[in-house]
């Protein structure tokens, strides 16, 4: 079926891989963010194949765990022929793969190509930025769909890090993945404000980067963080904090549980500053996805809205002025 769909397609074709359990959200987001020319050309297991005949800027969807741009169909006769075509030798490229059929054949093709690291030793470790990243989807014994432009540059099941067993909570993995994915992180002596910091998973990461942290929550941080002279903690309602109560911040963080609209209102004074800080916030949905507020975050210039592999029914918003 997909072989016929792709063979008949023209124009720019994009494959959006749905976040597991959130295929409905992906389709709803597509319906809200699409332009008149975008159309669903095919669908399988909640994943969308979208045709955009003349779109200039690529469509991005937050509920896609991976996006394969410029999807093309390849007919091949042998494993070696397929691998040689994908590894054209013109530029270094790593591949991620999936299969709907001929699974062993897909594995044999993948073995001839450069893959992704199984484990990153550290969230600051990344692949060479000059490398291109591709993916292929095995359709049957002699057909695959492939893309030479996969975003994000990660495996379909996400990055795996050597975990920090000493952290106060596992929330630090969300911050590790964010820094790894967005390619930006606080420099030593950076001033960071953290809303809803307890018990200190994110604070621990920020201090490991030698940043100075101002933090607030209704509960205290882990004892070691409370004793840290470069962690300035105040107990209380963090939503009462605004830029006027703090030194000029380089970064603002939030992983607090609240309604998306409340978080949107809280970030407005920060966005309005002459020199706004970088911001990394988790937008947590309670019940149905709040698309009205989601679209507000998505439309902020110089920002990205994504679903991290560490996210649940939530999205991560990153603003870099």
C-alpha positions as CSV (number, residue, x, y, z in Angstrom):
1,X,0.0,0.0,0.0
2,X,2.7,2.6,1.0
3,X,4.8,1.6,-2.0
4,X,1.9,2.6,-4.3
5,X,1.3,5.8,-2.3
6,X,4.9,6.9,-2.5
7,X,5.2,5.9,-6.2
8,X,2.3,8.2,-7.0
9,X,3.5,11.1,-4.9
10,X,5.0,14.2,-6.3
11,X,6.4,17.3,-4.5
12,X,7.9,17.4,-1.1
13,X,7.0,14.3,1.0
14,X,7.5,14.2,4.8
15,X,7.1,11.3,7.2
16,X,6.1,12.3,10.7
17,X,6.6,9.5,13.3
18,X,4.0,9.8,16.0
19,X,5.0,9.8,19.7
20,X,3.8,6.5,21.0
21,X,0.3,6.9,22.5
22,X,-0.1,10.3,21.0
23,X,-1.0,9.6,17.4
24,X,-4.3,11.5,17.8
25,X,-2.4,14.5,19.1
26,X,-0.1,14.4,16.1
27,X,-3.1,14.4,13.7
28,X,-4.9,17.2,15.6
29,X,-1.7,19.3,15.6
30,X,-1.3,18.7,11.9
31,X,-4.9,19.8,11.2
32,X,-4.3,23.0,13.2
33,X,-0.8,23.9,11.8
34,X,-1.1,22.8,8.2
35,X,-1.2,25.2,5.3
36,X,-3.9,24.8,2.6
37,X,-1.4,22.9,0.4
38,X,-0.5,20.3,3.0
39,X,-2.3,17.0,2.8
40,X,-2.0,13.6,4.4
41,X,-0.9,11.3,1.5
42,X,-0.6,8.1,3.6
43,X,-0.9,6.9,7.2
44,X,0.3,3.8,9.1
45,X,0.2,3.0,12.8
46,X,-0.6,6.7,13.5
47,X,2.4,8.0,11.6
48,X,1.7,10.5,8.9
49,X,3.0,10.9,5.3
50,X,2.4,14.4,4.3
51,X,2.6,15.9,0.8
52,X,3.4,19.6,0.4
53,X,3.8,20.4,-3.3
54,X,5.4,23.8,-3.0
55,X,6.1,24.6,0.7
56,X,9.2,26.7,1.2
57,X,9.6,26.4,5.0
58,X,9.3,22.8,6.3
59,X,6.4,21.9,8.4
60,X,7.3,21.0,12.0
61,X,5.0,19.2,14.4
62,X,5.7,19.0,18.2
63,X,4.0,15.6,18.6
64,X,6.4,14.0,16.1
65,X,9.2,12.0,17.7
66,X,11.1,12.1,14.4
67,X,10.6,13.9,11.1
68,X,11.9,12.6,7.8
69,X,12.0,15.3,5.2
70,X,12.1,14.8,1.4
71,X,11.0,11.1,1.6
72,X,11.7,9.1,-1.5
73,X,11.0,5.6,-2.8
74,X,13.8,3.3,-3.7
75,X,13.4,0.1,-5.7
76,X,16.4,-2.3,-5.4
77,X,17.3,-5.8,-6.3
78,X,19.9,-6.7,-3.6
79,X,21.0,-5.7,-0.1
80,X,24.3,-4.5,-1.4
81,X,22.6,-2.3,-4.0
82,X,20.4,-0.6,-1.5
83,X,23.3,0.0,0.9
84,X,25.5,1.4,-1.8
85,X,22.8,3.8,-2.9
86,X,22.2,5.0,0.6
87,X,25.9,5.4,1.4
88,X,26.7,7.4,-1.7
89,X,30.1,8.5,-0.4
90,X,29.4,12.1,-1.1
91,X,29.0,13.1,2.6
92,X,29.3,11.3,5.9
93,X,25.8,10.1,6.9
94,X,24.4,8.0,9.7
95,X,21.2,6.1,9.3
96,X,18.4,5.0,11.5
97,X,16.0,2.3,10.2
98,X,12.6,0.8,10.7
99,X,10.7,-1.9,8.8
100,X,7.1,-2.8,8.0
101,X,8.2,-6.0,6.3
102,X,11.3,-7.9,5.4
103,X,12.7,-7.1,8.8
104,X,15.9,-9.2,8.5
105,X,16.6,-7.7,5.1
106,X,16.4,-4.2,6.8
107,X,18.8,-5.3,9.5
108,X,21.3,-6.5,6.9
109,X,21.2,-3.2,5.0
110,X,21.6,-1.3,8.3
111,X,24.7,-3.4,9.2
112,X,26.4,-2.0,6.0
113,X,25.7,1.6,7.0
114,X,26.9,3.8,9.8
115,X,24.4,3.9,12.7
116,X,23.9,5.9,15.8
117,X,25.8,5.3,19.1
118,X,23.9,3.0,21.4
119,X,24.8,5.0,24.5
120,X,26.1,8.5,24.9
121,X,28.5,8.7,27.8
122,X,27.5,12.2,28.7
123,X,24.7,14.6,27.6
124,X,27.4,17.0,26.5
125,X,28.7,14.5,24.0
126,X,27.2,14.8,20.5
127,X,27.8,13.7,17.0
128,X,29.8,15.8,14.6
129,X,27.6,18.7,13.4
130,X,28.9,18.3,9.8
131,X,27.4,14.8,9.5
132,X,24.1,14.4,7.8
133,X,21.5,12.1,9.2
134,X,19.2,9.8,7.3
135,X,16.7,7.1,7.7
136,X,15.1,4.3,5.8
137,X,11.8,2.4,6.2
138,X,11.7,-1.1,4.7
139,X,8.4,-1.5,2.8
140,X,8.8,-5.0,1.2
141,X,11.6,-7.2,-0.1
142,X,12.5,-4.8,-2.9
143,X,11.3,-1.3,-1.8
144,X,12.2,1.1,0.9
145,X,11.4,4.7,1.6
146,X,14.4,6.8,2.6
147,X,15.3,10.4,3.7
148,X,18.6,12.1,3.9
149,X,17.3,14.8,6.3
150,X,16.1,13.3,9.6
151,X,15.3,15.6,12.5
152,X,16.1,15.4,15.4
153,X,19.4,13.7,14.8
154,X,18.5,10.8,17.2
155,X,17.4,7.2,17.0
156,X,13.7,6.6,16.8
157,X,13.7,5.3,20.4
158,X,15.7,8.3,21.7
159,X,19.2,8.8,23.2
160,X,20.4,6.6,26.1
161,X,22.8,8.2,28.6
162,X,24.9,6.7,31.4
163,X,22.6,7.7,34.2
164,X,23.5,9.7,37.4
165,X,22.4,7.5,40.3
166,X,23.1,10.3,42.8
167,X,20.6,12.8,41.4
168,X,17.6,13.7,43.7
169,X,15.2,12.7,41.0
170,X,15.1,11.3,37.4
171,X,13.8,14.6,36.1
172,X,17.4,15.5,35.3
173,X,17.2,13.2,32.2
174,X,14.7,15.6,30.7
175,X,17.2,18.4,31.0
176,X,20.1,16.3,29.7
177,X,18.1,15.4,26.6
178,X,17.1,19.0,26.1
179,X,20.7,20.3,26.1
180,X,21.8,17.4,23.9
181,X,18.9,18.0,21.5
182,X,19.0,21.8,21.3
183,X,22.8,22.1,21.3
184,X,22.9,24.9,23.9
185,X,23.6,24.8,27.6
186,X,24.6,27.3,30.3
187,X,28.2,28.3,30.5
188,X,30.2,28.4,33.7
189,X,29.0,31.3,36.0
190,X,25.8,31.7,34.0
191,X,22.9,33.0,36.1
192,X,19.9,30.6,36.1
193,X,16.5,30.9,37.6
194,X,14.5,27.7,38.2
195,X,10.7,27.7,38.9
196,X,9.5,24.6,40.8
197,X,12.9,23.3,41.5
198,X,12.3,20.7,44.3
199,X,13.8,18.2,44.9
200,X,16.6,19.4,42.7
201,X,17.1,17.2,39.7
202,X,17.5,20.1,37.3
203,X,19.4,22.2,39.9
204,X,21.9,19.3,40.1
205,X,22.5,19.4,36.4
206,X,22.9,23.2,36.4
207,X,25.4,23.1,39.2
208,X,27.4,20.4,37.4
209,X,27.8,23.0,34.6
210,X,29.1,25.5,37.2
211,X,26.1,27.8,36.8
212,X,24.8,29.9,39.7
213,X,21.2,29.0,40.5
214,X,18.3,31.0,42.0
215,X,15.5,28.4,42.8
216,X,12.1,28.5,44.3
217,X,9.4,25.9,45.2
218,X,7.0,25.1,48.0
219,X,9.3,22.3,49.2
220,X,13.0,22.5,49.9
221,X,15.7,21.0,47.7
222,X,17.9,18.0,48.6
223,X,20.1,18.8,51.6
224,X,23.4,19.0,49.6
225,X,21.8,21.6,47.3
226,X,20.5,23.6,50.3
227,X,24.1,23.8,51.6
228,X,25.5,24.9,48.2
229,X,26.6,28.6,48.4
230,X,25.8,29.0,44.7
231,X,22.2,27.8,45.0
232,X,20.0,30.6,46.3
233,X,16.7,29.0,47.3
234,X,13.5,30.6,48.5
235,X,10.5,28.7,49.7
236,X,7.1,29.8,48.3
237,X,5.0,30.3,45.2
238,X,7.4,30.7,42.3
239,X,4.7,32.3,40.2
240,X,5.1,35.4,42.3
241,X,8.6,35.8,41.0
242,X,9.3,38.1,38.1
243,X,12.4,39.6,36.4
244,X,12.3,42.6,38.8
245,X,13.0,40.4,41.8
246,X,16.2,38.9,40.4
247,X,19.5,39.9,38.9
248,X,19.7,39.7,35.1
249,X,19.3,36.1,34.2
250,X,21.0,34.2,31.4
251,X,18.6,31.2,31.6
252,X,15.1,30.6,33.0
253,X,13.9,27.0,33.6
254,X,10.5,25.5,34.6
255,X,9.4,21.9,35.0
256,X,6.6,22.9,37.4
257,X,3.1,21.3,37.2
258,X,0.6,23.9,36.2
259,X,-1.9,24.7,33.5
260,X,-0.3,25.7,30.3
261,X,-2.1,29.1,30.2
262,X,-0.6,30.0,33.6
263,X,2.9,29.2,32.4
264,X,2.2,31.3,29.2
265,X,1.2,34.3,31.3
266,X,4.3,33.8,33.6
267,X,6.8,33.9,30.7
268,X,5.4,37.1,29.2
269,X,7.5,39.5,31.4
270,X,10.6,37.6,30.6
271,X,9.9,37.7,26.9
272,X,9.3,41.5,27.1
273,X,12.8,42.2,28.6
274,X,15.2,44.2,26.3
275,X,17.6,41.3,26.7
276,X,15.4,38.3,27.4
277,X,17.1,35.1,28.8
278,X,17.1,31.8,27.2
279,X,14.1,29.8,28.5
280,X,13.5,26.1,28.7
281,X,10.0,25.1,30.0
282,X,7.9,22.0,30.2
283,X,4.3,22.5,29.2
284,X,2.3,19.9,31.1
285,X,-1.2,19.1,29.9
286,X,-3.9,18.0,32.4
287,X,-6.6,16.1,30.6
288,X,-7.0,17.2,27.0
289,X,-4.2,18.9,25.1
290,X,-4.6,22.7,25.4
291,X,-4.0,23.5,21.7
292,X,-4.9,27.2,22.1
293,X,-2.0,27.8,24.5
294,X,0.2,25.3,22.6
295,X,-0.1,27.4,19.5
296,X,0.9,30.6,21.4
297,X,4.1,29.0,22.5
298,X,4.7,27.6,19.0
299,X,4.4,31.0,17.4
300,X,7.1,32.7,19.6
301,X,9.9,33.7,17.2
302,X,13.2,31.9,17.7
303,X,11.6,29.2,19.8
304,X,11.1,25.4,19.4
305,X,8.3,23.2,20.7
306,X,9.1,19.5,20.9
307,X,8.2,16.2,22.6
308,X,11.3,14.9,24.3
309,X,11.7,11.1,24.7
310,X,11.6,11.9,28.4
311,X,8.3,13.8,28.2
312,X,4.9,12.2,29.0
313,X,1.7,14.1,28.2
314,X,3.8,17.3,27.9
315,X,5.9,19.3,25.5
316,X,9.2,21.1,26.0
317,X,9.5,24.7,24.8
318,X,12.9,26.2,24.2
319,X,13.4,29.9,23.5
320,X,16.9,31.2,22.4
321,X,16.9,35.0,21.6
